[in-house]
Amino acid sequence: MNNSIVEFLRHASATYHPGWGGPEYTDWQDEQMSWKNTCYLGDWSFLWEVQVEGADAMRVFEKSSINSYAKFPVGSAKHLVQCNENGKVVGDGVLMRTGEQSFRTQSTTAFWTAWLIHNGNYDVTVTKPNRFQLQVSGPNALAVCEKVTGESLTDIKFMHFRTVQIASVDVDALRQGMAGEIGFEFHGDAAHVEAVREAILEAGQEYGIRRLGRRTAMINHLEAAFPTGGWHYLADMFTPGFMEWMQQEFDMLGLSGKIGGSFTSDNIEDYFLSPVELGWGKSIKFDHDFTGRAALEREVESPSRVRVTLEFDKEDVIDIYSSLFDDGEPYQFLDIPHQQRWVAWADTVRSEDGEEIGLSTVPGYSFFFRKVLTLSYIDPRYSEPGTRVQVVWGAPGTRQKLIGATVATAPYKKDNRRADLAAAGPAVVSA
């Protein structure tokens, strides 16, 4: 069974993600600079969402996730992480507490939460609201968001939200920042998305706002070290019956799973990762019983892999492109700024003496740092910044190359998400 799943995912056709609208709006280089110099508007309305309400609503999340609920007031949010019995991630996403017995969650946690309720004995109701999610992030984000809402937002703490108005529409303003910068997500009824989007773009025009296209959208996750399911890791969505049920209950937007990269195993579980490996160890709280707790208690005591960023050697990247102009089989193409189709990537990482020490995910080119980077999960013994490693590049059965790489911190870019809004400097006016 494991082998058949791996074979299917290895040979599946890669699909283009329908999110973010067009591939580019200005161009990917200009768009990449927006969250360093000005700000961007990104559209995450494609994320699946469920609303869970009722007496057992909190219990659904307590039993299934690593997160603590000892302090979770209405109007706050968490990075929700749900695992299997072996402590490997099934899904992650944002969880918002909208009332005493009311919660909303987006992304793959919407699937798993709905599945658990479908199969469990919970006193709750589940709905699938049709809502938009528009994200504004970057140094000028606060100025743009205050202008478009017509009010101060400096009272909103990180991972908290409250209702504001944009274009006479009530929306939830959630403070977060997937680019590692000050940011807000605006959530509201999908019927009003065009009016809200146009109002944000108009307000942001004087502050140099850019729209974020799919060619570069995931670079902010790479620089800021936000591993994303189906891209930087393969979630365990292979519980018997779950996949078929999920495809019946949710619009999958034409997406299908696929794995790529040089790493090979007949065991699908070798592709799964834990919250510890993904860098989410601080979110694991053992103040409640949850699925995967015993496995994670052991792993926290002695991690086998930790998250780092790898910098690819420039010469080796150039050699990959150079092979396109030589006779014979070229190396597998390294697309920049990153691959354009949705693939859970896993390349083998080796020490300089050839020992296999971990996995490297999909590479991406940062125009700001002028480097090809990857989020990687490697043996802690090799995790010190500056350590030299090698990445095996090329799918099995193709011409392969060892890419020299240097270990760096993750996040690679300084994390400014929690900056004091009251102390934020004046916005940079840019064309």
Secondary structure in CASP SS format (residue, H / E / C, confidence):
PFRMAT SS
TARGET T0000
AUTHOR 0000-0000-0000
METHOD secondary structure of the structure
MODEL  1
M C 1.00
N H 1.00
N H 1.00
S H 1.00
I H 1.00
V H 1.00
E H 1.00
F H 1.00
L H 1.00
R H 1.00
H H 1.00
A C 1.00
S C 1.00
A C 1.00
T E 1.00
Y E 1.00
H C 1.00
P C 1.00
G C 1.00
W C 1.00
G C 1.00
G C 1.00
P C 1.00
E C 1.00
Y C 1.00
T C 1.00
D C 1.00
W H 1.00
Q H 1.00
D H 1.00
E H 1.00
Q H 1.00
M H 1.00
S H 1.00
W H 1.00
K H 1.00
N H 1.00
T C 1.00
C E 1.00
Y E 1.00
L E 1.00
G E 1.00
D E 1.00
W C 1.00
S C 1.00
F C 1.00
L C 1.00
W C 1.00
E E 1.00
V E 1.00
Q E 1.00
V E 1.00
E E 1.00
G C 1.00
A C 1.00
D C 1.00
A H 1.00
M H 1.00
R H 1.00
V H 1.00
F H 1.00
E H 1.00
K H 1.00
S H 1.00
S E 1.00
I C 1.00
N C 1.00
S C 1.00
Y C 1.00
A C 1.00
K C 1.00
F C 1.00
P C 1.00
V C 1.00
G C 1.00
S E 1.00
A E 1.00
K E 1.00
H E 1.00
L E 1.00
V E 1.00
Q E 1.00
C E 1.00
N C 1.00
E C 1.00
N C 1.00
G C 1.00
K C 1.00
V E 1.00
V E 1.00
G E 1.00
D E 1.00
G E 1.00
V E 1.00
L E 1.00
M E 1.00
R E 1.00
T E 1.00
G E 1.00
E C 1.00
Q C 1.00
S E 1.00
F E 1.00
R E 1.00
T E 1.00
Q E 1.00
S C 1.00
T H 1.00
T H 1.00
A H 1.00
F H 1.00
W H 1.00
T H 1.00
A H 1.00
W H 1.00
L H 1.00
I H 1.00
H H 1.00
N H 1.00
G C 1.00
N C 1.00
Y C 1.00
D C 1.00
V C 1.00
T E 1.00
V E 1.00
T E 1.00
K C 1.00
P C 1.00
N C 1.00
R E 1.00
F E 1.00
Q E 1.00
L E 1.00
Q E 1.00
V E 1.00
S E 1.00
G C 1.00
P C 1.00
N C 1.00
A H 1.00
L H 1.00
A H 1.00
V H 1.00
C H 1.00
E H 1.00
K H 1.00
V H 1.00
T H 1.00
G C 1.00
E C 1.00
S C 1.00
L C 1.00
T C 1.00
D C 1.00
I C 1.00
K C 1.00
F C 1.00
M C 1.00
H E 1.00
F E 1.00
R E 1.00
T E 1.00
V E 1.00
Q E 1.00
I E 1.00
A C 1.00
S C 1.00
V E 1.00
D E 1.00
V E 1.00
D E 1.00
A E 1.00
L E 1.00
R E 1.00
Q E 1.00
G C 1.00
M C 1.00
A C 1.00
G C 1.00
E C 1.00
I C 1.00
G E 1.00
F E 1.00
E E 1.00
F E 1.00
H E 1.00
G E 1.00
D E 1.00
A H 1.00
A H 1.00
H H 1.00
V H 1.00
E H 1.00
A H 1.00
V H 1.00
R H 1.00
E H 1.00
A H 1.00
I H 1.00
L H 1.00
E H 1.00
A H 1.00
G H 1.00
Q H 1.00
E H 1.00
Y H 1.00
G C 1.00
I E 1.00
R E 1.00
R E 1.00
L C 1.00
G C 1.00
R C 1.00
R C 1.00
T C 1.00
A C 1.00
M C 1.00
I H 1.00
N H 1.00
H H 1.00
L H 1.00
E H 1.00
A H 1.00
A C 1.00
F C 1.00
P C 1.00
T C 1.00
G E 1.00
G C 1.00
W C 1.00
H C 1.00
Y E 1.00
L C 1.00
A C 1.00
D C 1.00
M C 1.00
F C 1.00
T C 1.00
P C 1.00
G C 1.00
F H 1.00
M H 1.00
E H 1.00
W H 1.00
M H 1.00
Q H 1.00
Q H 1.00
E H 1.00
F C 1.00
D C 1.00
M C 1.00
L C 1.00
G C 1.00
L C 1.00
S C 1.00
G C 1.00
K C 1.00
I E 1.00
G E 1.00
G C 1.00
S C 1.00
F C 1.00
T C 1.00
S C 1.00
D C 1.00
N C 1.00
I H 1.00
E H 1.00
D H 1.00
Y H 1.00
F C 1.00
L C 1.00
S C 1.00
P C 1.00
V C 1.00
E C 1.00
L C 1.00
G C 1.00
W C 1.00
G H 1.00
K H 1.00
S H 1.00
I C 1.00
K C 1.00
F C 1.00
D C 1.00
H C 1.00
D C 1.00
F C 1.00
T C 1.00
G C 1.00
R H 1.00
A H 1.00
A H 1.00
L H 1.00
E H 1.00
R H 1.00
E H 1.00
V H 1.00
E H 1.00
S C 1.00
P C 1.00
S C 1.00
R C 1.00
V E 1.00
R E 1.00
V E 1.00
T E 1.00
L E 1.00
E E 1.00
F E 1.00
D C 1.00
K H 1.00
E H 1.00
D H 1.00
V H 1.00
I H 1.00
D H 1.00
I H 1.00
Y H 1.00
S H 1.00
S H 1.00
L H 1.00
F H 1.00
D C 1.00
D C 1.00
G C 1.00
E C 1.00
P C 1.00
Y C 1.00
Q C 1.00
F C 1.00
L C 1.00
D C 1.00
I C 1.00
P C 1.00
H E 1.00
Q C 1.00
Q C 1.00
R E 1.00
W E 1.00
V C 1.00
A E 1.00
W E 1.00
A C 1.00
D E 1.00
T E 1.00
V E 1.00
R E 1.00
S E 1.00
E C 1.00
D C 1.00
G C 1.00
E C 1.00
E E 1.00
I E 1.00
G E 1.00
L E 1.00
S E 1.00
T C 1.00
V C 1.00
P C 1.00
G E 1.00
Y E 1.00
S E 1.00
F C 1.00
F C 1.00
F C 1.00
R C 1.00
K E 1.00
V E 1.00
L E 1.00
T E 1.00
L E 1.00
S E 1.00
Y E 1.00
I E 1.00
D C 1.00
P H 1.00
R H 1.00
Y H 1.00
S C 1.00
E C 1.00
P C 1.00
G C 1.00
T C 1.00
R E 1.00
V E 1.00
Q E 1.00
V E 1.00
V E 1.00
W E 1.00
G C 1.00
A C 1.00
P C 1.00
G C 1.00
T C 1.00
R C 1.00
Q C 1.00
K E 1.00
L E 1.00
I E 1.00
G E 1.00
A E 1.00
T E 1.00
V E 1.00
A E 1.00
T C 1.00
A C 1.00
P C 1.00
Y C 1.00
K C 1.00
K C 1.00
D C 1.00
N C 1.00
R C 1.00
R C 1.00
A C 1.00
D C 1.00
L H 1.00
A H 1.00
A H 1.00
A C 1.00
G C 1.00
P C 1.00
A C 1.00
V C 1.00
V C 1.00
S C 1.00
A C 1.00
END
